[in-house]
């Protein structure tokens, strides 16, 4: 049985599962030469036109740039720079609608051409004498990315280190309308073959397989003529079937190998490049011309001149359509890409980029609008048409349910979004759109999971670092302590400590043997002396607190006693005068006079004043003074010599006055005299007795008057 390579050399072509046969509709553009697009008024150049990240911006608004001058720099392996398609002035760097189904704005450079087409200096390379790294750097610096699919950076795919058995050049344009690669092979087959030579210099494959559909006879003949001097360059025509241009499908057609799930073609010894990419590599290495333009198929029934156009990158779609005689209809749709995998544009100012191969402007009859989605009837037509051997019906259910585990189990990642399932669906279900949304959600979940893992890794690394620093500090402290101990031992500090301890022990021993007697006696004497000083201090403090308090009290008592004596003398004198001068008054009237006087002079205040005087007299020792005869006491002398005696004399005078008044009115003089004498001894009782006497006198006076 012949080997696989022998079968390939013999021209054996295999087949893949599924596929559809939509009408090609390529005759209106494949029979015309490539037209050159004139310079537009504005070029909108997105800073990222590939899978990966944008490069570092090198220019600013107002700068004058030359044709081929880099506008961004590749600062990592996934970055591919962009270049000025022509000379002109940078007018702005701003967000602009992107050539993407989402139509989200991306950072875009607005270039105004000056019409001079002035080139930057160029340095071509001889690929036969250049090393691989130089060639790869030239490919990256020229901004070359895959021009037939998603735009994967070409220098990464061309710089693989695994052994490569087959280099496949994809020249299959399986989607309807598109004929850009067909015209490129017809007009530049020799340059394409030179690009393949450069790729072989980098990959060193066993054979080169160039796959072309059998509906492109002119292109196939041109490529065979250009490869007739290369022994291992094999041009193979494949049946016209959609999607035979898919990477995995074309590999299966040409080599009968299947790429495992989740793996890449390089894992089975195969590298695939687009025919347009090979042409761009030849221009970059041999002419030092970066990727500045590409051939775009402009087709549709609303165009008066559908054709393939060589357009500069950044050319607005509106300018491209006007160049081909665009006559729009109401509710006109413009599609970027083919009718199977393309997407409708929301804005015609969207520019041409490196992956743009077709612009469609169909009429409503040519491509009817999408109809209303109907329920799935489970006809299995989608499963029969799927080129990746998937189960589109189950994928639809799990996409609607957002069951990511089941989607992974049913290999959603292997879907190439060719649209064959939606093309054959009788219920008009947009299956590909559901799959794209589900893929985006899965990518977002994976991105969040990656962030969580990175955060966890950073947290664990921080904890490990802190623990490590803690251990290092502990070890460092131990080392420093050991060093200090060694230093003390070396300097003899330990001997000094031992001597000090010995002296303390010797002193304690002396105190125990007999030296403690005198010391204890001295300590005891000091304690007794301190106690005596404390007692003396307490006595002095008590005396100081007692004397100042007593002195003000005695002064206050002397003043109050003097005042009370004066008041008593005045009242006694007034009472005596009233008794002596009123001879004409009867005894009853005489008895009423003191009562009236006492009532007019406020008896309560007089009683209170008398009680205060008696209390102070009693406190000062009025008991001894009260026993002496009243006539021998001189009121004037006592008031000036002794306040206490004056108070006692005043009290006796008041008592005698009340007693005299009582003899005239009261039937019980002996009782009043006894009450007066008791009042001298007890101030409270005296006040009560005085009040009772006044009340009785007033009552009797009222009875006599009546």
C-alpha positions as CSV (number, residue, x, y, z in Angstrom):
1,X,0.0,0.0,0.0
2,X,1.5,3.4,-0.9
3,X,2.4,5.8,1.9
4,X,0.6,9.0,2.6
5,X,3.2,11.1,0.8
6,X,3.1,8.8,-2.2
7,X,-0.7,9.2,-2.3
8,X,-0.3,13.0,-2.1
9,X,2.3,13.0,-4.9
10,X,-0.1,10.9,-6.9
11,X,-2.7,13.6,-6.6
12,X,-5.2,11.8,-4.4
13,X,-7.8,14.1,-3.0
14,X,-9.9,13.1,0.1
15,X,-13.2,14.5,1.4
16,X,-14.6,15.9,4.6
17,X,-18.0,15.6,6.3
18,X,-20.9,17.8,5.4
19,X,-20.7,20.9,3.4
20,X,-23.1,22.8,1.1
21,X,-23.1,24.0,-2.5
22,X,-24.4,27.6,-2.7
23,X,-24.4,29.3,-6.1
24,X,-20.8,30.7,-6.8
25,X,-21.8,34.0,-8.6
26,X,-18.1,34.8,-9.3
27,X,-18.3,35.3,-13.1
28,X,-19.1,39.0,-12.9
29,X,-15.7,39.8,-11.1
30,X,-13.3,36.9,-12.0
31,X,-13.3,37.8,-15.7
32,X,-12.1,41.4,-15.2
33,X,-8.7,42.7,-14.4
34,X,-7.9,44.2,-11.0
35,X,-8.7,47.9,-10.9
36,X,-6.5,50.4,-9.0
37,X,-8.4,52.5,-6.5
38,X,-7.4,56.2,-6.6
39,X,-6.4,58.1,-3.5
40,X,-9.4,58.9,-1.3
41,X,-9.7,62.2,0.5
42,X,-9.4,60.5,4.0
43,X,-7.9,57.3,5.2
44,X,-9.1,55.8,8.5
45,X,-6.4,53.5,9.7
46,X,-7.3,51.3,12.8
47,X,-4.3,50.8,15.1
48,X,-5.3,47.1,15.5
49,X,-6.2,45.0,12.4
50,X,-5.4,41.5,13.6
51,X,-5.8,39.1,16.4
52,X,-3.7,40.4,19.2
53,X,-2.9,43.8,20.7
54,X,-2.3,47.2,19.1
55,X,1.3,48.4,18.9
56,X,2.8,51.5,20.6
57,X,1.8,54.7,18.8
58,X,4.7,56.5,17.2
59,X,3.0,59.6,15.7
60,X,0.8,62.5,16.9
61,X,-1.7,64.8,15.2
62,X,-0.1,67.3,12.8
63,X,2.9,65.0,11.9
64,X,3.9,64.6,8.3
65,X,4.4,60.9,7.4
66,X,5.8,59.1,4.4
67,X,4.5,56.2,2.5
68,X,5.4,53.0,4.3
69,X,6.4,54.8,7.5
70,X,5.4,52.8,10.6
71,X,2.6,54.4,12.6
72,X,2.9,52.0,15.5
73,X,5.7,49.8,16.9
74,X,5.4,46.1,17.8
75,X,6.3,46.0,21.5
76,X,5.4,42.3,22.0
77,X,5.1,39.1,20.0
78,X,1.3,39.5,19.6
79,X,1.6,43.0,18.2
80,X,1.7,43.8,14.5
81,X,2.4,47.4,13.4
82,X,0.4,49.4,10.9
83,X,2.0,51.7,8.3
84,X,1.1,54.8,6.4
85,X,-0.5,53.7,3.1
86,X,0.5,57.0,1.5
87,X,2.3,60.2,2.4
88,X,0.3,62.8,4.1
89,X,-0.6,64.6,7.4
90,X,-2.0,63.0,10.5
91,X,-5.1,64.9,11.2
92,X,-6.4,63.1,14.3
93,X,-6.2,60.0,16.4
94,X,-9.7,59.2,17.6
95,X,-12.2,56.4,18.2
96,X,-14.0,55.3,15.0
97,X,-16.5,52.6,14.0
98,X,-14.6,49.3,13.7
99,X,-14.9,46.7,10.9
100,X,-16.5,44.2,13.3
101,X,-20.0,42.8,13.8
102,X,-20.3,44.7,17.0
103,X,-19.5,48.0,15.3
104,X,-17.8,49.2,18.5
105,X,-15.4,52.2,18.2
106,X,-11.7,51.5,18.1
107,X,-8.7,53.9,18.2
108,X,-8.2,55.0,14.6
109,X,-5.7,57.3,12.9
110,X,-7.1,59.8,10.4
111,X,-4.6,60.4,7.6
112,X,-5.0,63.1,4.9
113,X,-3.1,62.1,1.7
114,X,-1.0,64.8,0.1
115,X,-0.9,63.1,-3.3
116,X,2.9,62.9,-3.5
117,X,3.2,59.2,-2.8
118,X,6.6,59.9,-1.3
119,X,8.2,56.7,0.1
120,X,10.4,56.2,3.1
121,X,13.9,54.7,2.6
122,X,13.7,51.0,1.8
123,X,16.2,48.2,2.4
124,X,15.4,44.9,0.5
125,X,16.8,41.6,1.9
126,X,18.3,38.6,0.2
127,X,16.4,35.8,1.8
128,X,18.9,33.2,0.7
129,X,21.6,34.8,2.7
130,X,19.6,36.1,5.6
131,X,19.1,34.2,8.8
132,X,15.7,33.1,10.1
133,X,15.5,35.7,12.8
134,X,16.2,38.5,10.3
135,X,13.4,37.3,8.1
136,X,10.9,36.9,10.9
137,X,11.7,40.4,12.2
138,X,11.1,41.8,8.7
139,X,7.8,40.0,8.4
140,X,6.7,41.3,11.8
141,X,7.9,44.9,11.2
142,X,6.1,44.9,7.8
143,X,2.8,44.4,9.6
144,X,1.8,41.1,7.9
145,X,-1.0,39.1,9.4
146,X,-3.1,36.4,8.0
147,X,-5.1,37.8,5.1
148,X,-7.6,35.0,4.6
149,X,-9.1,34.5,8.0
150,X,-8.9,36.0,11.5
151,X,-5.6,37.8,11.0
152,X,-3.2,35.8,13.1
153,X,0.3,37.3,13.2
154,X,2.3,35.6,10.4
155,X,5.7,35.8,12.1
156,X,4.4,33.5,14.9
157,X,3.0,30.9,12.6
158,X,6.2,31.0,10.4
159,X,8.5,30.8,13.3
160,X,7.4,27.5,14.9
161,X,10.1,25.2,16.2
162,X,8.3,21.9,15.7
163,X,9.2,19.9,12.6
164,X,6.9,20.6,9.6
165,X,5.9,18.0,7.1
166,X,3.6,20.0,4.8
167,X,3.2,23.7,4.1
168,X,-0.2,24.2,2.7
169,X,-1.0,27.4,0.7
170,X,-4.7,28.1,0.9
171,X,-5.9,29.4,-2.5
172,X,-9.5,28.1,-2.1
173,X,-12.1,30.9,-2.2
174,X,-15.1,28.7,-1.4
175,X,-17.5,31.5,-0.5
176,X,-19.8,32.9,-3.2
177,X,-18.9,36.2,-5.0
178,X,-15.3,36.3,-3.7
179,X,-12.6,36.2,-6.4
180,X,-9.8,38.3,-5.0
181,X,-7.3,35.5,-4.6
182,X,-8.2,34.2,-8.0
183,X,-7.2,37.4,-9.7
184,X,-4.1,37.7,-7.5
185,X,-2.9,34.3,-8.7
186,X,-3.7,35.2,-12.3
187,X,-1.6,38.4,-12.2
188,X,1.1,37.7,-9.6
189,X,1.8,34.0,-9.5
190,X,5.6,34.5,-9.7
191,X,5.6,36.8,-6.7
192,X,3.5,34.3,-4.7
193,X,5.9,31.5,-5.4
194,X,8.8,33.7,-4.2
195,X,6.8,34.2,-1.0
196,X,6.4,30.4,-0.7
197,X,10.2,30.1,-1.1
198,X,10.7,32.4,1.9
199,X,8.3,30.4,4.0
200,X,10.2,27.2,3.0
201,X,13.4,28.9,4.1
202,X,11.8,29.4,7.5
203,X,9.9,26.1,8.0
204,X,11.8,23.6,5.9
205,X,8.8,21.4,5.0
206,X,8.9,18.1,3.1
207,X,6.4,19.3,0.5
208,X,4.3,22.4,-0.4
209,X,0.7,21.8,-1.2
210,X,-1.2,24.6,-3.1
211,X,-4.9,24.0,-2.9
212,X,-7.1,25.6,-5.6
213,X,-10.8,25.0,-6.3
214,X,-11.6,23.4,-9.7
215,X,-13.7,26.4,-10.8
216,X,-10.5,28.5,-11.1
217,X,-8.7,27.0,-14.1
218,X,-6.8,30.1,-15.1
219,X,-5.4,30.6,-11.6
220,X,-4.5,27.0,-11.3
221,X,-2.6,27.1,-14.6
222,X,-0.7,30.2,-13.6
223,X,0.4,28.6,-10.4
224,X,1.5,25.4,-12.1
225,X,3.5,27.4,-14.5
226,X,5.2,29.4,-11.7
227,X,6.0,26.2,-9.7
228,X,7.3,24.0,-12.6
229,X,10.9,24.5,-11.4
230,X,10.2,23.4,-7.8
231,X,10.1,19.7,-7.4
232,X,8.1,19.5,-4.1
233,X,5.6,22.3,-4.9
234,X,2.4,20.5,-5.7
235,X,-0.6,22.3,-7.1
236,X,-3.8,20.5,-6.3
237,X,-7.4,21.3,-7.4
238,X,-10.2,20.4,-5.0
239,X,-13.9,20.1,-5.6
240,X,-16.0,23.2,-5.4
241,X,-17.7,22.8,-2.1
242,X,-18.4,25.1,0.8
243,X,-16.4,25.4,3.2
244,X,-13.5,23.6,1.6
245,X,-11.4,26.7,2.3
246,X,-11.6,26.1,6.1
247,X,-8.3,25.2,7.7
248,X,-9.2,21.9,9.1
249,X,-11.3,21.0,6.0
250,X,-8.5,21.8,3.5
251,X,-6.0,19.8,5.6
252,X,-8.4,16.8,5.4
253,X,-8.9,17.3,1.7
254,X,-5.2,17.4,0.9
255,X,-3.6,15.1,3.5
256,X,-6.5,13.0,4.9
257,X,-5.4,14.2,8.4
258,X,-7.7,15.4,11.1
259,X,-6.7,18.1,13.6
260,X,-7.6,16.8,17.1
261,X,-10.1,18.8,19.2
262,X,-8.3,21.7,21.0
263,X,-5.1,21.2,19.0
264,X,-3.4,23.2,16.2
265,X,-2.3,22.0,12.7
266,X,1.3,22.4,13.7
267,X,0.8,19.7,16.3
268,X,0.4,17.2,13.4
269,X,3.2,18.7,11.4
270,X,1.2,21.1,9.1
271,X,1.4,24.9,8.7
272,X,-1.2,26.7,6.5
273,X,-0.8,30.2,5.0
274,X,-3.1,32.1,2.7
275,X,-2.0,32.9,-0.8
276,X,-2.4,36.6,-0.2
277,X,-0.1,36.3,2.9
278,X,2.6,34.6,0.7
279,X,2.4,37.5,-1.7
280,X,2.7,40.1,1.1
281,X,5.8,38.2,2.5
282,X,7.5,38.4,-0.8
283,X,6.9,42.2,-1.1
284,X,8.1,42.8,2.5
285,X,11.4,40.8,2.2
286,X,12.3,41.4,-1.5
287,X,11.1,45.0,-1.8
288,X,10.9,46.2,1.8
289,X,7.2,47.1,1.1
290,X,5.0,46.7,4.2
291,X,1.4,45.6,4.0
292,X,-0.3,48.8,2.7
293,X,-3.0,47.5,0.3
294,X,-4.9,44.5,-0.8
295,X,-7.3,43.3,-3.5
296,X,-10.9,43.5,-2.5
297,X,-13.9,42.0,-4.4
298,X,-16.7,44.6,-4.8
299,X,-19.8,42.9,-6.0
300,X,-23.6,43.1,-5.9
301,X,-26.5,44.0,-8.2
302,X,-26.7,47.6,-6.9
303,X,-23.2,48.2,-8.5
304,X,-22.8,49.3,-12.1
305,X,-19.2,48.0,-12.3
306,X,-18.6,45.1,-9.9
307,X,-14.9,44.2,-10.0
308,X,-11.8,43.5,-7.9
309,X,-10.1,46.6,-6.7
310,X,-6.6,47.2,-5.3
311,X,-7.4,49.5,-2.4
312,X,-5.2,51.1,0.2
313,X,-5.8,50.0,3.8
314,X,-7.9,52.6,5.5
315,X,-10.0,53.4,2.4
316,X,-13.6,54.0,3.5
317,X,-16.2,51.5,2.2
318,X,-18.3,54.4,0.8
319,X,-15.4,55.5,-1.4
320,X,-14.9,52.0,-2.7
321,X,-18.6,51.6,-3.5
322,X,-18.7,55.0,-5.3
323,X,-15.7,53.9,-7.4
324,X,-17.7,50.9,-8.6
325,X,-20.9,52.8,-9.4
326,X,-23.0,52.3,-6.3
327,X,-26.7,52.8,-6.7
328,X,-28.3,52.2,-3.4
329,X,-31.9,51.0,-2.8
330,X,-34.2,51.8,0.1
331,X,-33.1,49.8,3.2
332,X,-29.9,49.0,1.4
333,X,-27.6,46.5,3.1
334,X,-23.8,46.5,2.7
335,X,-22.0,43.4,3.8
336,X,-18.3,43.1,4.6
337,X,-17.1,39.6,3.7
338,X,-19.0,36.9,1.8
339,X,-22.7,36.1,2.1
340,X,-22.0,33.1,4.3
341,X,-19.7,34.5,7.0
342,X,-19.9,38.3,6.4
343,X,-21.7,40.9,8.5
344,X,-23.7,43.9,7.7
345,X,-22.1,47.3,8.2
346,X,-23.7,50.0,10.4
347,X,-21.7,52.8,8.9
348,X,-20.2,53.1,5.4
349,X,-17.2,55.1,6.7
350,X,-15.8,51.8,8.1
351,X,-12.4,51.3,6.4
352,X,-10.8,48.5,4.5
353,X,-8.4,46.5,6.8
354,X,-5.9,43.6,6.3
355,X,-8.6,40.9,6.5
356,X,-11.1,42.6,4.2
357,X,-11.5,40.5,1.1
358,X,-15.0,41.4,-0.1
359,X,-17.7,44.1,0.0
360,X,-21.2,43.2,-1.1
361,X,-24.0,45.6,-2.0
362,X,-26.8,43.1,-3.0
363,X,-30.3,44.1,-3.9
364,X,-33.3,42.9,-2.0
365,X,-34.1,40.2,-4.6
366,X,-30.5,39.0,-4.8
367,X,-30.1,38.4,-1.1
368,X,-33.5,38.5,0.7
369,X,-33.6,39.8,4.2
370,X,-33.7,37.4,7.1
371,X,-37.2,36.1,7.8
372,X,-38.8,35.5,11.2
373,X,-37.2,32.7,13.2
374,X,-39.5,29.6,13.6
375,X,-39.3,26.7,16.0
376,X,-36.9,23.9,15.3
377,X,-38.5,20.9,13.6
378,X,-35.6,18.6,14.4
379,X,-34.9,17.7,10.8
380,X,-31.2,17.2,11.3
381,X,-30.3,19.1,8.2
382,X,-27.8,21.2,10.2
383,X,-26.0,18.1,11.5
384,X,-25.7,16.7,8.0
385,X,-24.3,20.0,6.6
386,X,-21.8,20.7,9.5
387,X,-18.2,20.3,8.2
388,X,-16.9,20.0,11.7
389,X,-19.1,17.0,12.5
390,X,-20.9,18.8,15.3
391,X,-24.5,18.6,16.6
392,X,-25.8,22.1,15.9
393,X,-29.3,21.4,17.3
394,X,-27.9,20.5,20.7
395,X,-25.5,23.4,20.6
396,X,-28.5,25.7,20.0
397,X,-30.3,24.4,23.0
398,X,-27.3,24.8,25.3
399,X,-26.5,28.2,23.9
400,X,-30.0,29.5,24.7
401,X,-29.7,27.9,28.2
402,X,-26.2,29.3,28.7
403,X,-25.0,25.9,29.8
404,X,-21.3,26.3,29.3
405,X,-20.4,22.8,30.6
406,X,-22.6,21.2,28.0
407,X,-21.3,23.5,25.3
408,X,-17.8,22.5,26.1
409,X,-18.8,18.8,26.1
410,X,-20.3,19.2,22.6
411,X,-17.2,21.0,21.3
412,X,-18.6,24.4,20.6
413,X,-15.0,25.6,20.2
414,X,-14.6,23.5,17.0
415,X,-17.3,25.5,15.3
416,X,-15.7,27.5,12.4
417,X,-18.8,29.7,12.1
418,X,-19.1,28.9,8.4
419,X,-22.9,29.3,8.4
420,X,-23.6,26.0,6.6
421,X,-26.1,25.0,9.3
422,X,-28.0,28.2,9.0
423,X,-27.9,28.0,5.2
424,X,-29.8,24.7,5.2
425,X,-32.1,25.3,8.2
426,X,-35.8,25.3,7.0
427,X,-36.8,27.2,10.1
428,X,-34.6,30.2,9.3
429,X,-32.8,29.9,12.7
430,X,-29.7,32.1,12.8
431,X,-27.6,29.3,14.4
432,X,-24.2,31.0,13.9
433,X,-25.3,34.1,15.8
434,X,-26.3,32.0,18.8
435,X,-22.9,30.3,18.7
436,X,-21.0,33.6,18.5
437,X,-22.8,34.9,21.6
438,X,-22.2,31.7,23.5
439,X,-18.5,31.8,22.5
440,X,-18.2,35.4,23.7
441,X,-19.8,34.5,27.1
442,X,-17.4,31.6,27.5
443,X,-14.4,33.8,26.7
444,X,-15.6,36.3,29.3
445,X,-16.0,33.6,31.9
446,X,-12.6,32.3,31.1
447,X,-11.2,35.8,31.4
448,X,-12.8,36.3,34.8
449,X,-11.6,32.9,36.0
450,X,-8.1,33.8,34.8
451,X,-8.2,37.1,36.7
452,X,-9.4,35.2,39.8
453,X,-6.5,32.7,39.5
454,X,-4.0,35.5,39.0
455,X,-5.4,37.3,42.1
456,X,-5.2,34.1,44.1
457,X,-1.7,33.6,43.0
458,X,-0.7,37.1,43.9
459,X,-2.3,36.7,47.3
460,X,-0.5,33.5,48.0
461,X,2.7,34.9,46.8
462,X,2.3,37.9,49.1
463,X,1.6,35.6,52.1
464,X,4.6,33.5,51.2
465,X,6.7,36.6,50.9
466,X,5.6,38.0,54.3
467,X,6.2,34.6,56.0
468,X,9.6,34.4,54.3
469,X,10.5,37.9,55.5
470,X,9.3,37.0,59.0
471,X,11.6,34.0,59.1
472,X,14.5,36.0,57.7
473,X,14.0,38.6,60.5
474,X,13.9,35.9,63.2
475,X,17.0,34.3,61.8
476,X,18.8,37.6,61.6
477,X,17.8,38.4,65.2
478,X,19.2,35.0,66.3
479,X,22.4,35.7,64.4
480,X,22.8,39.1,66.0
481,X,22.2,37.7,69.5
482,X,24.7,35.0,68.9
483,X,27.2,37.6,67.6
484,X,26.6,39.8,70.7
485,X,27.2,36.8,73.0
486,X,30.4,36.0,71.2
487,X,31.5,39.6,71.4
488,X,30.9,39.7,75.2
489,X,32.8,36.5,75.7
490,X,35.7,37.8,73.7
491,X,35.8,41.1,75.6
492,X,35.7,39.6,79.0
493,X,32.3,41.1,80.0
494,X,31.2,37.7,81.5
495,X,34.1,38.0,84.0
496,X,32.8,41.4,85.2
497,X,29.3,40.0,85.7
498,X,30.8,37.1,87.7
499,X,32.8,39.5,89.9
500,X,29.7,41.6,90.6
501,X,27.7,38.5,91.6
502,X,30.6,37.4,93.9
503,X,30.6,40.8,95.6
504,X,26.9,40.7,96.2
505,X,27.2,37.2,97.7
506,X,30.1,38.3,100.0
507,X,28.1,41.3,101.3
508,X,25.1,39.1,102.1
509,X,27.4,36.7,103.9
510,X,28.9,39.5,106.0
511,X,25.4,40.7,107.1
512,X,24.5,37.1,108.1
513,X,27.7,36.6,110.2
514,X,27.2,39.7,112.4
515,X,27.4,42.8,110.5
516,X,23.6,43.0,110.4
517,X,23.3,44.2,114.1
518,X,24.5,47.8,113.8
519,X,22.7,48.1,110.5
520,X,19.4,47.2,112.0
521,X,19.9,49.6,114.9
522,X,20.6,52.5,112.6
523,X,17.5,51.6,110.5
524,X,15.3,51.4,113.6
525,X,16.5,54.8,114.8
526,X,15.8,56.4,111.5
527,X,12.3,55.0,111.5
528,X,11.6,56.3,115.0
529,X,12.8,59.8,114.0
530,X,10.6,59.8,110.9
531,X,7.6,58.8,113.0
532,X,8.2,61.6,115.5
533,X,8.5,64.1,112.7
534,X,5.2,62.8,111.3
535,X,3.4,63.2,114.7
536,X,4.7,66.8,115.1
537,X,3.6,67.7,111.6
538,X,0.1,66.3,112.3
539,X,-0.2,68.4,115.6
540,X,0.9,71.5,113.8
541,X,-1.5,71.0,111.1
542,X,-4.4,70.4,113.6
543,X,-3.6,73.6,115.5
544,X,-3.4,75.6,112.3
545,X,-6.9,74.4,111.3
546,X,-8.5,75.0,114.7
547,X,-7.3,78.5,115.6
548,X,-8.3,80.4,112.5
549,X,-11.8,78.8,112.6
550,X,-12.3,79.7,116.3
551,X,-11.2,83.3,116.1
552,X,-13.8,84.4,113.5
553,X,-16.5,82.6,115.4
554,X,-15.7,84.6,118.6
555,X,-15.6,87.9,116.7
556,X,-19.0,87.1,115.2
557,X,-20.4,86.2,118.6
558,X,-19.1,89.4,120.2
559,X,-20.6,91.6,117.5
560,X,-24.0,89.8,117.6
561,X,-24.1,90.0,121.4
562,X,-23.4,93.8,121.3
563,X,-26.2,94.4,118.9
564,X,-28.6,92.2,120.9
565,X,-27.7,94.1,124.1
566,X,-28.4,97.4,122.5
567,X,-31.7,96.3,121.2
568,X,-32.7,95.0,124.6
569,X,-31.7,98.2,126.4
570,X,-33.7,100.3,124.0
571,X,-36.8,98.1,124.5
572,X,-36.4,98.1,128.3
573,X,-36.0,101.8,128.4
574,X,-39.1,102.3,126.3
575,X,-41.2,100.0,128.5
576,X,-40.1,101.7,131.7
577,X,-40.8,105.2,130.3
578,X,-44.3,104.1,129.2
579,X,-45.1,102.8,132.7
580,X,-43.9,105.9,134.6
581,X,-45.4,108.6,132.4
582,X,-48.9,107.1,132.1
583,X,-50.2,107.8,135.6
584,X,-53.7,108.6,134.5
585,X,-54.3,105.3,132.9
586,X,-56.0,102.6,134.8
587,X,-54.2,99.4,135.7
588,X,-56.1,97.6,133.0
589,X,-55.1,100.2,130.4
590,X,-51.5,100.0,131.7
591,X,-51.5,96.3,131.1
592,X,-52.8,96.9,127.6
593,X,-50.0,99.3,126.6
594,X,-47.1,96.9,126.7
595,X,-49.2,94.4,124.7
596,X,-50.0,97.0,122.1
597,X,-46.4,98.1,121.9
598,X,-45.2,94.6,121.6
599,X,-47.7,94.0,118.9
600,X,-46.6,97.0,117.0
601,X,-42.9,96.2,117.2
602,X,-43.3,92.8,115.7
603,X,-43.3,90.3,118.6
604,X,-41.9,87.5,116.4
605,X,-38.8,89.4,115.5
606,X,-38.3,90.5,119.1
607,X,-38.8,86.9,120.3
608,X,-36.3,85.5,117.7
609,X,-33.7,88.2,118.6
610,X,-34.2,87.4,122.3
611,X,-33.8,83.7,121.7
612,X,-30.6,84.2,119.7
613,X,-29.2,86.4,122.5
614,X,-30.1,83.9,125.1
615,X,-28.6,81.0,123.1
616,X,-25.3,82.9,122.6
617,X,-25.3,83.9,126.3
618,X,-25.8,80.3,127.3
619,X,-23.1,79.1,125.0
620,X,-20.6,81.7,126.5
621,X,-21.4,80.6,130.1
622,X,-24.4,82.6,130.9
623,X,-25.3,80.2,133.7
624,X,-22.7,81.7,136.1
625,X,-23.5,85.3,135.3
626,X,-27.2,84.8,135.7
627,X,-26.9,83.9,139.5
628,X,-25.5,87.3,140.4
629,X,-28.0,90.1,141.4
630,X,-29.4,92.1,138.6
631,X,-29.0,95.6,140.3
632,X,-25.3,95.2,140.6
633,X,-24.9,94.8,136.8
634,X,-24.4,98.0,134.8
635,X,-25.7,97.7,131.3
636,X,-23.3,100.3,129.9
637,X,-20.3,98.7,131.5
638,X,-21.2,95.2,130.4
639,X,-21.8,96.3,126.9
640,X,-18.4,97.8,126.7
641,X,-16.4,95.4,128.8
642,X,-17.9,91.9,128.2
643,X,-20.5,91.2,125.4
644,X,-21.6,88.0,127.1
645,X,-22.4,89.8,130.4
646,X,-24.3,92.4,128.4
647,X,-26.4,89.7,126.7
648,X,-27.2,88.2,130.1
649,X,-28.2,91.6,131.5
650,X,-30.4,92.3,128.6
651,X,-32.2,89.0,129.0
652,X,-32.7,89.7,132.7
653,X,-34.1,93.2,131.9
654,X,-36.6,91.8,129.4
655,X,-37.6,89.2,131.9
656,X,-38.2,91.8,134.6
657,X,-40.2,94.0,132.2
658,X,-42.4,91.1,131.2
659,X,-42.7,90.2,134.9
660,X,-43.8,93.7,135.8
661,X,-46.3,93.7,133.0
662,X,-47.6,90.4,134.0
663,X,-48.2,91.5,137.7
664,X,-50.6,94.0,136.3
665,X,-52.6,91.8,134.0
666,X,-52.0,88.1,134.6
667,X,-53.8,86.3,137.5
668,X,-50.9,83.9,137.8
669,X,-47.7,85.9,138.3
670,X,-45.8,83.2,139.9
671,X,-46.3,81.0,136.9
672,X,-45.0,83.7,134.5
673,X,-42.0,84.4,136.6
674,X,-41.1,80.7,136.7
675,X,-41.6,80.6,132.9
676,X,-39.3,83.6,132.5
677,X,-36.6,82.0,134.7
678,X,-36.9,78.8,132.6
679,X,-36.6,80.9,129.5
680,X,-33.2,82.1,130.7
681,X,-32.0,78.6,131.0
682,X,-33.6,77.3,127.8
683,X,-33.9,79.7,124.7
684,X,-36.6,77.7,123.0
685,X,-38.8,77.5,126.0
686,X,-38.2,81.2,126.6
687,X,-39.4,82.0,123.1
688,X,-42.5,79.8,123.6
689,X,-43.2,81.4,126.9
690,X,-42.9,84.9,125.5
691,X,-45.3,84.1,122.7
692,X,-47.8,82.6,125.1
693,X,-47.6,85.7,127.3
694,X,-48.2,88.0,124.4
695,X,-51.2,86.0,123.3
696,X,-52.7,86.0,126.7
697,X,-52.2,89.7,127.1
698,X,-53.7,90.5,123.8
699,X,-56.7,88.3,124.5
700,X,-57.4,89.9,127.9
701,X,-57.0,93.4,126.3
702,X,-59.6,92.5,123.7
703,X,-62.0,91.2,126.3
704,X,-61.7,94.4,128.5
705,X,-62.2,96.7,125.5
706,X,-65.3,94.8,124.5
